[in-house]
Amino acid sequence: MTPTEVTGKNGDIYSLRKVNFQDTAECQAYVKLITDIEGVSVDESYFLPQDKIDFKREYLSFVIVKNGKPVCLLVSYFRLADNSLPMDSVYIHRLVTSREERRNGLAEHLLNFAIDYYYQNLSWLQNISIQVTAKPVNIAASSLYSKVGFKLFGEKVYPNKIDKILIYRRVQNASKLACHEDLFTNPRLTDESSGKSRDLTFYFSTSSKEKKQQFKWLFSLYNLKLDFYDLGSELIEPQVDNIPGQSLELLVRYPLKNAARFINKVPFFVEDTSLYIEEFNSDFDNAPELPGQDTKRWWRQLKNEGVLKLLANSKKRKARYVSLIGCFFGPGSYVVGKSEINGRIADEAKSSENSEQRFPKTNPWFFHQIFVPEGYSKQLSLLNQQDFTIIDYRRKALEDLLVNVKEEIIKSGEQTEINFNG
């Protein structure tokens, strides 16, 4: 990258360039700049290669220099989904400005430059994230990130502080989508040893507007594209009576196998969600069956009110959601992802207008209105965006699917054996 000239509010000219993590003297200057912040302590080891902190950091970090001295520093790396931020993103780990250069517009300029650079040079990237101290509040940083366009996703609680988790989405940057060769491929599904880029577009068939919205959101959490084409529900909806054996995976493998000759765009996936309730199973812990594969039929016939009536005098209210996503890559090539969450059936159905407005980032319908997840005191339908996304059984099944797909890519040793031909 060629250094870029930057003009501060004071009229001075600065140089913006990538950070050089290999230059010892430069890294020492960065340490001095960072430790000038009250309460922050780092040493030169921060700039040495580390498992997570170093992930693609050399591609994603920038510095503004004046007279050979760093005065504004942005350090980012690629962060995989975790329990506080359940999405893959370019994570801005540090943004610092020297005391003498504050209120000179450098941090805002560097932040805007980095966002544009990421989207222009990583065609697949959807998500950028950052954390900012909420308690005690960092007013200057919060105002800057809000001005640039970051939105609140949730919180992360530490022993001595609370951070706000903010995200920035590609759709906010739609006017700046210049296409360059990608700096690196999407780590979620790439065998790093091959270094090859792929068009990571998955395909799904549904006539439901809500499902389209929900799965587009879920796939975007992993910086993956999703497109749709109609195969007809009779081909891809799991048919209970036609599933041989007891393997849950057959709920998604079987319809894929039946529809294989009609699938002309891959990877193509189907999903199935089952709810199990203790009262209706003699061995709930080890071999539950009901409502299970009949969950959709129970919903059509009983809804929440009907299930609650059946449980009116029962103390056997343990419940479990199981989600399966099966993916077809070509003749004989199938990969399955699975997840489950445990909970209990509440005494009443509840939802909220706020949850409905936040769909698809929450999901306030279906049996979610009576299902209380383990570790929570309220129904799935009432959870905020962060909590719902963290425990969302469909998201977890998708992540498990992607882990299994990547294992297949690595085992094959050559990505062409897993066909992405979208």
Phi, psi and chi 1 to 4 in degrees:
 res  aa     phi    psi   chi1   chi2   chi3   chi4
   1 MET       -  130.8  168.7 -171.4  156.0      -
   2 THR   -77.8  131.7  -55.2      -      -      -
   3 PRO   -53.8  143.8  -26.4   35.3      -      -
   4 THR  -115.2  139.5  -57.8      -      -      -
   5 GLU   -78.8  139.0  -82.0 -164.1   -5.5      -
   6 VAL  -128.2  137.3  175.5      -      -      -
   7 THR  -109.0  124.0  -57.6      -      -      -
   8 GLY   -78.1  169.4      -      -      -      -
   9 LYS   -60.8  -25.3  -70.5 -178.9  178.8  178.9
  10 ASN   -82.1   -1.0   59.7    4.0      -      -
  11 GLY    89.9   -9.1      -      -      -      -
  12 ASP   -71.4  152.1  -71.4   -7.5      -      -
  13 ILE  -100.8  133.8  -56.3  -62.0      -      -
  14 TYR  -125.9  168.8  -56.1   79.3      -      -
  15 SER  -119.5  129.3  177.1      -      -      -
  16 LEU  -109.1  129.2 -171.5  159.1      -      -
  17 ARG  -152.6  175.6   58.5  174.7  173.0   78.1
  18 LYS   -73.6  153.2  -80.9 -168.6  176.2  177.3
  19 VAL   -73.9  139.0  168.0      -      -      -
  20 ASN  -104.5   99.3 -177.9    0.4      -      -
  21 PHE   -75.4   -8.9  -69.0  102.4      -      -
  22 GLN   -89.2  -14.2  -51.6  -55.7  -43.8      -
  23 ASP   -89.3  109.3 -171.6  -45.5      -      -
  24 THR   -60.0  -46.4  -57.5      -      -      -
  25 ALA   -62.6  -39.7      -      -      -      -
  26 GLU   -64.8  -42.7 -164.5  169.4  -56.9      -
  27 CYS   -64.0  -36.1  -70.9      -      -      -
  28 GLN   -61.9  -38.5  -70.5  172.5  -16.5      -
  29 ALA   -67.4  -35.4      -      -      -      -
  30 TYR   -65.9  -40.6  -61.7  151.2      -      -
  31 VAL   -59.1  -44.6  168.6      -      -      -
  32 LYS   -62.1  -40.8 -172.7  175.3 -173.9  -54.2
  33 LEU   -64.5  -43.8 -179.1   60.9      -      -
  34 ILE   -69.5  -44.3  -66.0  172.1      -      -
  35 THR   -73.1   -5.2   53.5      -      -      -
  36 ASP   -71.9  -14.7 -163.0   33.2      -      -
  37 ILE   -80.9  130.9  -56.8  171.8      -      -
  38 GLU   -61.7  129.1 -174.7  177.6  -10.3      -
  39 GLY    86.2   -1.1      -      -      -      -
  40 VAL  -105.3  130.0  175.8      -      -      -
  41 SER  -131.4  117.2  176.6      -      -      -
  42 VAL  -138.5  162.0  -60.2      -      -      -
  43 ASP  -130.3 -171.5   56.2   31.8      -      -
  44 GLU   -64.6  -20.7  -70.2  172.1   44.9      -
  45 SER   -63.7  -22.9   64.1      -      -      -
  46 TYR   -59.0  -30.3  173.3   72.2      -      -
  47 PHE   -95.9    1.3  -64.4   98.6      -      -
  48 LEU   -84.9  156.8  -63.8  175.2      -      -
  49 PRO   -56.8  129.1  -25.3   34.6      -      -
  50 GLN  -136.2  158.1  -60.4  172.4   45.6      -
  51 ASP   -52.5  -60.0  -70.8  -17.8      -      -
  52 LYS   -93.4  -45.2 -176.7  168.8   69.4  172.5
  53 ILE   -61.5  -27.0  -60.6  -61.8      -      -
  54 ASP   -93.3    2.6 -165.0   57.9      -      -
  55 PHE   -69.2  102.2 -162.1   59.5      -      -
  56 LYS    63.7   20.3  -56.6  -60.3 -178.5 -174.7
  57 ARG   -62.7  -34.8 -167.4  170.2   55.1  167.2
  58 GLU   -66.4  -22.0   69.5  -84.4   15.7      -
  59 TYR   -85.1  -20.2  -65.4   98.1      -      -
  60 LEU  -117.7    1.4  -56.0  170.3      -      -
  61 SER  -113.1  141.3  -57.9      -      -      -
  62 PHE  -136.2  158.7  -56.9   95.1      -      -
  63 VAL  -141.5  144.9   62.3      -      -      -
  64 ILE  -105.2  130.0  -67.9  177.5      -      -
  65 VAL  -119.9  143.8  176.9      -      -      -
  66 LYS  -132.6  120.9 -178.7  179.8 -178.2 -178.7
  67 ASN    53.6   41.2  -61.8  -34.7      -      -
  68 GLY    79.8    0.2      -      -      -      -
  69 LYS  -111.8  128.4  176.7 -175.5  176.5 -176.2
  70 PRO   -68.6  129.9   22.9  -31.4      -      -
  71 VAL  -121.0  -14.3  -65.6      -      -      -
  72 CYS  -150.2  126.8 -170.2      -      -      -
  73 LEU  -129.7  134.5  173.8   69.5      -      -
  74 LEU  -126.5  119.7 -177.9  148.0      -      -
  75 VAL  -115.1  121.3  178.3      -      -      -
  76 SER  -128.2  157.8  -60.9      -      -      -
  77 TYR  -147.4  167.2   61.3   87.5      -      -
  78 PHE   -86.0  122.1 -166.8   80.9      -      -
  79 ARG  -112.3  123.9  173.6  175.8  174.0  174.1
  80 LEU   -79.8  155.5  -65.0  174.6      -      -
  81 ALA   -53.8  141.7      -      -      -      -
  82 ASP  -142.9 -172.1   57.5   37.0      -      -
  83 ASN   -74.6  -12.1  -75.7  -26.0      -      -
  84 SER  -102.7  -31.2   59.2      -      -      -
  85 LEU  -128.9   91.8 -176.4   61.0      -      -
  86 PRO   -82.0   53.7   30.7  -34.8      -      -
  87 MET  -154.1  150.5   66.5  178.1   69.3      -
  88 ASP   -80.7  135.8  -67.3   -6.9      -      -
  89 SER  -157.2  159.9   63.9      -      -      -
  90 VAL   -77.8  117.9  168.1      -      -      -
  91 TYR  -104.1  118.5  175.9   62.3      -      -
  92 ILE   -81.6  105.4  -60.7  173.8      -      -
  93 HIS   -83.9  -37.9 -171.0 -128.7      -      -
  94 ARG  -143.4  138.1  -63.0 -159.8 -176.1  -83.1
  95 LEU  -137.8  108.6  175.5   58.9      -      -
  96 VAL  -131.2  147.7  -65.1      -      -      -
  97 THR  -127.9  140.2  -54.7      -      -      -
  98 SER   -62.7  151.6   64.1      -      -      -
  99 ARG   -54.9  -42.9  -69.5 -176.9 -175.9  -85.0
 100 GLU   -72.5  -14.1   60.9  -88.9   18.9      -
 101 GLU  -109.6    6.2  -64.3  -70.2  -10.9      -
 102 ARG   -69.7  153.6  -68.7  174.5 -170.8  172.2
 103 ARG    63.0   26.5  -62.1  179.9  179.2   82.2
 104 ASN  -111.9    5.5 -165.0   17.9      -      -
 105 GLY    81.5    4.4      -      -      -      -
 106 LEU   -70.9  -42.4  -62.2 -176.4      -      -
 107 ALA   -63.4  -42.5      -      -      -      -
 108 GLU   -63.5  -42.5 -177.8  177.5  -11.0      -
 109 HIS   -63.5  -44.0 -170.3  101.5      -      -
 110 LEU   -65.6  -40.3 -172.1   53.8      -      -
 111 LEU   -65.7  -46.5 -168.3   55.4      -      -
 112 ASN   -63.2  -40.1  -81.2  -44.9      -      -
 113 PHE   -61.6  -46.6  173.9   88.2      -      -
 114 ALA   -62.1  -45.0      -      -      -      -
 115 ILE   -59.3  -48.6  -69.7  169.8      -      -
 116 ASP   -61.8  -41.1  -72.1  -11.3      -      -
 117 TYR   -63.4  -43.7 -175.0   87.6      -      -
 118 TYR   -60.7  -48.4  -60.9  152.3      -      -
 119 TYR   -72.0  -30.0  -73.5  133.3      -      -
 120 GLN   -77.4  -24.0  -71.0  169.0    7.0      -
 121 ASN  -115.4    0.1  -67.9  -80.7      -      -
 122 LEU  -132.5   86.5  -64.2  169.0      -      -
 123 SER   -61.1  -23.1   61.2      -      -      -
 124 TRP   -90.0  -12.8   47.2  -92.1      -      -
 125 LEU   -69.5  132.8 -180.0   68.6      -      -
 126 GLN  -110.8  -36.0  -64.5  -68.2  -36.1      -
 127 ASN  -120.3  134.6  -47.4  -53.9      -      -
 128 ILE  -123.5  138.0  -58.6  171.3      -      -
 129 SER  -133.7  161.3   62.0      -      -      -
 130 ILE  -158.5  153.9 -163.1  166.8      -      -
 131 GLN  -116.4  142.4  -71.5 -178.4 -159.4      -
 132 VAL  -137.9  141.0   59.3      -      -      -
 133 THR   -63.0  126.2  -56.0      -      -      -
 134 ALA  -101.4  -35.4      -      -      -      -
 135 LYS  -138.7  110.2  -67.5 -178.8 -178.0  179.9
 136 PRO   -68.7  144.6   25.9  -34.3      -      -
 137 VAL   -70.0  138.4   63.8      -      -      -
 138 ASN  -104.6   90.2 -173.7  -27.6      -      -
 139 ILE   -64.1  -44.2  -64.2  174.1      -      -
 140 ALA   -62.3  -47.0      -      -      -      -
 141 ALA   -66.2  -43.9      -      -      -      -
 142 SER   -60.4  -41.9  -65.5      -      -      -
 143 SER   -65.4  -40.9  -60.9      -      -      -
 144 LEU   -63.2  -49.2  170.4   61.2      -      -
 145 TYR   -65.4  -37.5  -57.9  139.7      -      -
 146 SER   -64.5  -42.3  177.2      -      -      -
 147 LYS   -62.1  -40.9 -179.5 -179.5  178.9 -179.1
 148 VAL   -71.1  -28.7  168.0      -      -      -
 149 GLY   126.9    6.8      -      -      -      -
 150 PHE   -69.9  141.7  -79.3   85.7      -      -
 151 LYS  -116.3  149.5  -51.1  -67.9 -175.8 -174.3
 152 LEU   -68.7  129.9  179.4   65.4      -      -
 153 PHE  -106.5  -43.1  177.0   79.1      -      -
 154 GLY   179.6 -155.7      -      -      -      -
 155 GLU  -133.2  156.4  -67.1 -176.9  -20.0      -
 156 LYS  -128.5  125.0 -176.1  167.2 -176.5  177.6
 157 VAL   -99.5  126.1  179.2      -      -      -
 158 TYR  -110.3  167.4  -64.3   91.8      -      -
 159 PRO   -57.8  -34.4  -26.1   34.7      -      -
 160 ASN  -117.4    5.0   59.5  -18.8      -      -
 161 LYS  -164.9  169.8   66.4  168.4 -176.6  168.9
 162 ILE  -126.6  130.5  -62.3  175.4      -      -
 163 ASP  -104.5  144.2  -81.8    1.8      -      -
 164 LYS   -87.2  136.7  -72.0 -169.6  -67.1 -173.2
 165 ILE   -99.3  121.6  -61.0  174.2      -      -
 166 LEU  -115.5  146.0  -50.5  175.3      -      -
 167 ILE  -130.5  152.4   59.5  172.3      -      -
 168 TYR  -127.2  132.6 -169.6  104.8      -      -
 169 ARG  -112.5  149.2  -55.9  -92.2  -66.5  162.4
 170 ARG   -54.6  -36.5  176.6  176.6  -78.5  -84.6
 171 VAL   -58.1  -25.0  -68.7      -      -      -
 172 GLN   -75.4  -12.3  -60.6  168.9 -125.9      -
 173 ASN  -115.1   25.0 -159.4 -102.4      -      -
 174 ALA   -62.8  -23.6      -      -      -      -
 175 SER   -85.1    0.6   63.0      -      -      -
 176 LYS  -127.5   48.8  -55.0  167.1 -176.4  175.8
 177 LEU  -102.0   37.0  -62.0 -176.1      -      -
 178 ALA   -55.4  136.9      -      -      -      -
 179 CYS  -100.6  123.2 -112.9      -      -      -
 180 HIS  -124.2  171.3  -59.0  -69.4      -      -
 181 GLU   -65.3  133.7 -176.4  177.0   -8.4      -
 182 ASP   -61.7  139.5  -74.5  -14.4      -      -
 183 LEU   -63.7  -38.8  -66.8  170.0      -      -
 184 PHE  -158.5  160.7   54.3   90.1      -      -
 185 THR   -83.4  163.8   53.8      -      -      -
 186 ASN   -60.4  113.7 -173.5  -22.1      -      -
 187 PRO   -61.5  -21.4  -22.9   35.1      -      -
 188 ARG   -61.0  -36.3  175.6   56.1   65.6  174.6
 189 LEU  -127.9   21.1  -75.9 -177.4      -      -
 190 THR  -111.1  132.1  -58.9      -      -      -
 191 ASP   -80.2  108.6  176.8    8.4      -      -
 192 GLU   -58.1  -26.1  -70.1  -62.9  -46.7      -
 193 SER   -69.6  -23.2   63.3      -      -      -
 194 SER   -85.4  -35.6   73.2      -      -      -
 195 GLY    67.6   14.9      -      -      -      -
 196 LYS   -93.3  143.1  -66.8 -178.9 -179.6  178.4
 197 SER   -90.0  149.2  179.0      -      -      -
 198 ARG  -133.1  150.3  -70.7  -71.2  165.4 -169.6
 199 ASP   -81.8   98.4  175.5   12.7      -      -
 200 LEU   -86.9   66.0  -59.6  176.4      -      -
 201 THR  -104.4  123.4  -59.6      -      -      -
 202 PHE  -100.8  159.6  -74.6   71.9      -      -
 203 TYR  -126.9  146.6  -65.2   90.9      -      -
 204 PHE  -147.3  144.7 -174.7   43.4      -      -
 205 SER  -116.0  120.2  177.2      -      -      -
 206 THR  -159.1  147.6 -179.7      -      -      -
 207 SER   -98.3   -2.3   58.3      -      -      -
 208 SER   -84.0  120.4  165.9      -      -      -
 209 LYS   -61.1  -39.3  178.2 -177.3  175.0 -177.4
 210 GLU   -66.4  -41.2  -71.4   75.1   18.9      -
 211 LYS   -65.0  -38.8  -91.1 -161.8  172.4 -177.8
 212 LYS   -59.3  -46.7  -74.4 -178.2  178.2  179.9
 213 GLN   -61.9  -45.8  -72.3  179.1  -62.6      -
 214 GLN   -64.8  -45.9 -174.1  176.1   38.0      -
 215 PHE   -75.1  -29.6  -83.2   97.5      -      -
 216 LYS   -62.2  -41.9  -85.7 -148.7  163.8 -172.5
 217 TRP   -63.6  -46.9  161.2 -111.1      -      -
 218 LEU   -61.2  -45.2  -68.6  176.2      -      -
 219 PHE   -67.8  -33.7  -87.0   75.6      -      -
 220 SER   -66.2  -24.6   75.8      -      -      -
 221 LEU   -61.5  -24.2  -64.3  176.3      -      -
 222 TYR  -110.7   17.5  -60.8   95.3      -      -
 223 ASN    59.4   38.6  -57.2  -71.0      -      -
 224 LEU  -117.2  145.1  -61.9  168.6      -      -
 225 LYS   -88.6  148.6  -61.7  174.6 -172.3  174.8
 226 LEU  -134.1  132.3  179.3   62.3      -      -
 227 ASP  -129.7  167.3 -154.1   -9.4      -      -
 228 PHE  -129.4  144.1  -56.0   89.3      -      -
 229 TYR  -148.8  152.1   68.5   97.0      -      -
 230 ASP   -90.7  119.9 -172.2   17.3      -      -
 231 LEU  -105.4  -10.8  -81.5 -177.1      -      -
 232 GLY    91.4  129.1      -      -      -      -
 233 SER   -63.8  -27.1   61.2      -      -      -
 234 GLU   -66.2  -20.7   66.1  -83.2    3.2      -
 235 LEU   -86.1  -36.2  -80.5  175.3      -      -
 236 ILE  -112.2  -12.5   57.5  170.8      -      -
 237 GLU   -72.7  128.3  -78.2  -71.4  -31.7      -
 238 PRO   -56.9  125.1  -24.4   33.8      -      -
 239 GLN  -101.1  111.4  -58.7  -63.4  -44.2      -
 240 VAL   -55.7  -45.4  175.4      -      -      -
 241 ASP   -68.4  -17.5  -64.6  -22.0      -      -
 242 ASN  -101.8    5.5  -65.9  -29.4      -      -
 243 ILE   -91.9  110.5  -59.6  -67.2      -      -
 244 PRO   -78.8  152.3   29.1  -32.8      -      -
 245 GLY    72.6 -172.9      -      -      -      -
 246 GLN  -113.3    0.0  -58.9  -60.9  -45.2      -
 247 SER   -68.1  123.6  170.9      -      -      -
 248 LEU   -60.8  -33.7  -78.3  176.6      -      -
 249 GLU   -59.9  -26.6  -73.9 -166.4    5.5      -
 250 LEU   -65.3  -20.7  -72.0  173.2      -      -
 251 LEU   -60.4  -28.1  -76.0  170.2      -      -
 252 VAL  -109.2  -29.0  -71.5      -      -      -
 253 ARG   -69.2  -41.3  -78.8 -176.5  178.5  -91.7
 254 TYR   -64.1  -48.9 -158.8   68.3      -      -
 255 PRO   -65.4  -31.7   16.7  -28.9      -      -
 256 LEU   -65.1  -41.7  -76.1  173.4      -      -
 257 LYS   -64.8  -41.3 -174.7  176.5  179.2 -179.4
 258 ASN   -63.8  -36.7  -80.9  -13.3      -      -
 259 ALA   -92.0   -3.4      -      -      -      -
 260 ALA   -52.7  -41.3      -      -      -      -
 261 ARG   -71.2  -14.8   65.1 -175.1 -178.0  -82.4
 262 PHE   -98.1   -8.3  -58.0  102.9      -      -
 263 ILE   -86.1  116.7  -62.6  173.2      -      -
 264 ASN  -115.9    3.0   52.7   36.8      -      -
 265 LYS  -131.9  124.3  -67.7 -177.5  179.6 -179.7
 266 VAL  -129.9  159.1  -64.1      -      -      -
 267 PRO   -72.6  136.5   24.7  -31.6      -      -
 268 PHE  -115.6  136.7 -178.9   89.2      -      -
 269 PHE  -129.6  157.5   75.6   93.0      -      -
 270 VAL  -128.6  158.8  -62.5      -      -      -
 271 GLU  -136.3  154.8   66.9   84.6   26.2      -
 272 ASP  -144.3  135.8 -176.8   74.5      -      -
 273 THR  -121.4  132.2  -64.3      -      -      -
 274 SER  -124.8  142.0  -61.9      -      -      -
 275 LEU  -111.3  136.6  174.3   66.2      -      -
 276 TYR  -122.0  136.5  -59.9   90.0      -      -
 277 ILE  -125.9  131.1  -59.7  173.3      -      -
 278 GLU   -53.8  -44.2 -177.8 -176.8   15.9      -
 279 GLU   -56.0  -30.7  170.3   65.1   22.8      -
 280 PHE  -100.1   13.6  -49.8  117.7      -      -
 281 ASN  -135.0  131.0  -67.7  -82.5      -      -
 282 SER   -73.6  -24.9   59.4      -      -      -
 283 ASP  -134.1   69.4 -171.2    4.4      -      -
 284 PHE   -60.9  -41.3  173.1   80.1      -      -
 285 ASP   -67.7  -33.9  -68.8  -31.0      -      -
 286 ASN  -111.3  -33.4  -60.7  -55.9      -      -
 287 ALA  -146.6   62.2      -      -      -      -
 288 PRO   -72.7  150.0   30.1  -35.9      -      -
 289 GLU  -131.8  -25.7  -66.9 -174.1    4.7      -
 290 LEU  -118.1  143.9  -63.8  174.5      -      -
 291 PRO   -69.4  -24.1   17.9  -23.6      -      -
 292 GLY    52.4 -121.8      -      -      -      -
 293 GLN   -64.2  -15.7  -60.9  168.3    9.5      -
 294 ASP   -94.8   10.7  -85.5  -30.9      -      -
 295 THR   -52.8  -45.0  -63.2      -      -      -
 296 LYS   -65.5  -37.3  -71.0  176.9 -175.6  174.6
 297 ARG   -67.4  -39.5  -65.4  176.3 -178.6  174.6
 298 TRP   -61.3  -39.8  -79.8   45.9      -      -
 299 TRP   -64.9  -44.7  173.2 -107.1      -      -
 300 ARG   -63.0  -37.4  -72.6 -163.6  -63.4  -93.5
 301 GLN   -92.3  -31.8  -61.7  -58.9  -40.8      -
 302 LEU  -113.0  -34.7  -64.0  172.1      -      -
 303 LYS    57.1 -172.7  -58.6  -70.6 -167.2  -64.5
 304 ASN   -64.6  -40.4  -69.9  -46.7      -      -
 305 GLU   -62.9  -40.8  -65.1   75.0   13.7      -
 306 GLY   -66.4  -41.9      -      -      -      -
 307 VAL   -64.8  -41.8  170.8      -      -      -
 308 LEU   -63.6  -35.5  -69.7  176.1      -      -
 309 LYS   -64.4  -41.8  -78.5 -177.4 -179.0  178.2
 310 LEU   -64.9  -26.6  -67.7  174.1      -      -
 311 LEU   -99.3    8.7  -67.5  173.6      -      -
 312 ALA   -52.5  -41.7      -      -      -      -
 313 ASN  -110.1   18.5  -60.9  -47.8      -      -
 314 SER  -103.2  140.5  175.2      -      -      -
 315 LYS   -98.8   -3.4  -66.0 -177.3  179.0  178.9
 316 LYS   -87.9   81.1  -66.3  176.5  155.5 -176.0
 317 ARG  -115.8   10.1  -55.2 -178.0   82.3   92.5
 318 LYS   -61.4  146.7  -71.5 -166.4  -63.6 -175.4
 319 ALA  -147.2  161.7      -      -      -      -
 320 ARG  -149.2  131.5 -178.7 -179.6  -55.2  132.3
 321 TYR   -97.0  134.1  -98.9  117.1      -      -
 322 VAL  -125.3  128.0  177.1      -      -      -
 323 SER  -118.7  136.6  178.5      -      -      -
 324 LEU  -127.8  135.4  -67.5  160.1      -      -
 325 ILE  -126.5  121.5  -62.3  179.4      -      -
 326 GLY  -109.6  138.9      -      -      -      -
 327 CYS  -125.9  132.4 -153.9      -      -      -
 328 PHE  -105.5  125.3  172.8   75.6      -      -
 329 PHE  -109.7   -8.7  -70.1   92.3      -      -
 330 GLY   150.3  175.1      -      -      -      -
 331 PRO   -48.9  120.1  -27.3   35.4      -      -
 332 GLY    75.0    3.9      -      -      -      -
 333 SER  -112.8  105.4  179.6      -      -      -
 334 TYR  -131.0  142.9  -56.9   89.7      -      -
 335 VAL  -133.6  139.9 -179.7      -      -      -
 336 VAL  -123.8  140.2  175.5      -      -      -
 337 GLY  -118.8  145.3      -      -      -      -
 338 LYS  -140.4  146.7  177.0 -175.8  175.8 -177.0
 339 SER  -150.8  160.9   79.0      -      -      -
 340 GLU  -148.6  149.2   58.1 -176.3   57.3      -
 341 ILE  -130.3  138.4   58.5  170.7      -      -
 342 ASN   -96.6  157.4  -67.9  -51.3      -      -
 343 GLY  -174.7 -150.2      -      -      -      -
 344 ARG  -148.7  161.4   61.6  179.9  177.0   82.9
 345 ILE   -90.2  126.6  -59.6  -60.5      -      -
 346 ALA   -73.3  174.1      -      -      -      -
 347 ASP   -83.0  -17.6  -65.5  -34.5      -      -
 348 GLU  -149.1  159.0   59.2 -179.5  -30.7      -
 349 ALA   -87.6  136.2      -      -      -      -
 350 LYS  -139.2  147.3  -73.6 -174.0  177.8 -180.0
 351 SER  -145.8 -178.0 -175.3      -      -      -
 352 SER  -150.1  149.9   76.3      -      -      -
 353 GLU   -63.0  -36.3 -174.3  177.1  -24.6      -
 354 ASN   -62.6  -42.5 -175.3   52.6      -      -
 355 SER   -64.6  -39.8  -66.9      -      -      -
 356 GLU   -64.0  -39.4  -68.0  176.2    9.8      -
 357 GLN   -68.9  -26.7  -69.1  172.3  -12.4      -
 358 ARG   -89.4   -4.2  -76.1 -164.2  164.4  -86.0
 359 PHE   -57.8  136.6 -179.9   83.7      -      -
 360 PRO   -94.2    9.5   35.2  -36.8      -      -
 361 LYS   -76.7  -14.1  -62.2  171.6 -175.6  177.5
 362 THR  -131.6  174.9   58.7      -      -      -
 363 ASN  -147.0   97.1 -169.2  -22.8      -      -
 364 PRO   -92.9   12.7   33.5  -33.7      -      -
 365 TRP  -111.6 -174.1  -64.9  -65.3      -      -
 366 PHE    65.3 -152.5 -159.5   50.1      -      -
 367 PHE   -74.8    0.4  -71.3  126.7      -      -
 368 HIS   -58.7  -25.1  -67.3 -178.4      -      -
 369 GLN   -74.3  -13.0  -64.2 -179.7    2.7      -
 370 ILE  -121.6   -0.3   59.9  173.1      -      -
 371 PHE   -99.7  119.3 -177.2   87.7      -      -
 372 VAL  -103.2  112.1  179.5      -      -      -
 373 PRO   -66.3  148.6  -13.9   27.6      -      -
 374 GLU   -57.2  131.9 -162.2  171.9   76.8      -
 375 GLY    93.0   -4.5      -      -      -      -
 376 TYR  -122.0  160.0  -68.6   83.8      -      -
 377 SER  -110.5    4.4   58.4      -      -      -
 378 LYS  -138.5  166.2   54.6 -172.7  176.0 -177.3
 379 GLN   -65.2  153.8  -74.4   88.1  -29.5      -
 380 LEU   -54.5  -33.8 -160.7   55.2      -      -
 381 SER   -68.1  -16.1   57.5      -      -      -
 382 LEU  -103.2   -3.6  -61.2  177.9      -      -
 383 LEU   -70.9  148.2  -63.0 -174.1      -      -
 384 ASN   -74.7  175.3   62.7   33.6      -      -
 385 GLN   -56.7  -45.5  172.0 -177.1  -38.9      -
 386 GLN   -66.8  -50.7 -178.7 -175.6   21.4      -
 387 ASP   -63.3  -42.2  -73.6  -19.7      -      -
 388 PHE   -64.2  -44.7 -178.6   84.0      -      -
 389 THR   -64.5  -37.5  -52.6      -      -      -
 390 ILE   -61.5  -44.0  -72.7  170.6      -      -
 391 ILE  -101.6   -0.7   67.9  167.5      -      -
 392 ASP   -52.4  117.4 -177.3    1.0      -      -
 393 TYR   -65.1  -32.2   48.1   81.9      -      -
 394 ARG   -69.2  -41.0  -75.2 -166.2  175.8  107.0
 395 ARG   -62.5  -43.1 -178.6 -165.9   68.7   80.6
 396 LYS   -64.3  -38.3  -71.6 -175.5  170.7 -174.8
 397 ALA   -66.6  -38.6      -      -      -      -
 398 LEU   -63.9  -43.4  173.6   57.9      -      -
 399 GLU   -63.9  -40.2 -174.0  166.1  -52.2      -
 400 ASP   -63.4  -40.5 -173.5   55.0      -      -
 401 LEU   -58.7  -46.2  172.3   78.6      -      -
 402 LEU   -66.4  -35.6  -62.1  175.8      -      -
 403 VAL   -62.3  -43.6  168.1      -      -      -
 404 ASN   -69.3  -35.5  -66.1  -23.4      -      -
 405 VAL   -64.6  -43.2  168.9      -      -      -
 406 LYS   -63.9  -38.6 -175.6  167.0 -177.2  175.1
 407 GLU   -60.8  -38.2  -73.7  179.0   -0.8      -
 408 GLU   -66.5  -38.9  -70.7  -62.7  -44.4      -
 409 ILE   -62.3  -46.2  -69.1  171.6      -      -
 410 ILE   -66.9  -41.7  -67.4  171.4      -      -
 411 LYS   -63.4  -38.5  -85.8 -164.6  -69.4 -175.1
 412 SER   -68.5  -28.6   72.1      -      -      -
 413 GLY    78.3   -5.3      -      -      -      -
 414 GLU  -152.7  121.4 -166.7  172.2  -60.8      -
 415 GLN   -62.4  -24.9  -77.7 -172.4  -45.7      -
 416 THR   -61.3  -18.9   50.8      -      -      -
 417 GLU   -76.7  -17.1  -66.6 -173.4   20.1      -
 418 ILE  -105.0  114.3  -63.0  -73.9      -      -
 419 ASN   -91.0  114.8 -175.3   18.6      -      -
 420 PHE  -110.9   94.2  -66.4   90.2      -      -
 421 ASN  -112.1   16.6   67.7   -1.6      -      -
 422 GLY   -56.6      -      -      -      -      -
